[in-house]
């Protein structure tokens, strides 16, 4: 019975991801008039992110694997996989905000379209980064492997506070994903793999976003 419930939950979660995958990401193209007004971009030091990572594991909870004592929180209530995994990331000093910002900066620098301005150049449009979703998930019901999930949105805001450009892109777990699969055990035993996977996924998405700027 428990196995059937877990499979049903997993199926619903994968269906949810499939629906999200079909949704259009927000875009606001840069007008020719706005494009001619600047030649540099400054990247915001702060990065917004989703309150919890997205975690979709095969079968039961990953709680015990990532350090939960009996899967229980301090309050005595069952703690979600997302909260447990978030604590594991914090414990191992893995910051998806830092990863995403660094990869956006690299993509912007490599594109050679705009100079990257210093933080105190307040007259220069500011690039704001928001991580709408991040984490790891199985690609399908029969898989015991996982893939990184990332969804990044960028907004370019001029010195008057007007949003002059918006672009977003995502990488979801599917058999068509360009990322290599790994396992929850590998992520647990070598946390550097988590950062490496999130970085590769962020790099893939960052390149697609900056191409539109």
Buried (B, 14 or more C-beta within 10 A) or exposed (E): EEEEEBEEEBEEBBEEBEEBEEEEBEEEEBEEEBBEEBEEBBBBEEBEBBEBBBBBBBEEBBBEBBEBEEBEBEEEEEBBBBBBBBBBBEEEEBBBBEBBBBBBBBBBEEEEEBBBBEEEBEEBBBBBBBBBBBBBBBBBEEBEBBBBBBBBBBBBBBEEEEEBBBBBBBBBBBEEBEBEBBEBEBBBEEBEBBBBBBBBBBBBBBBBBBEBB
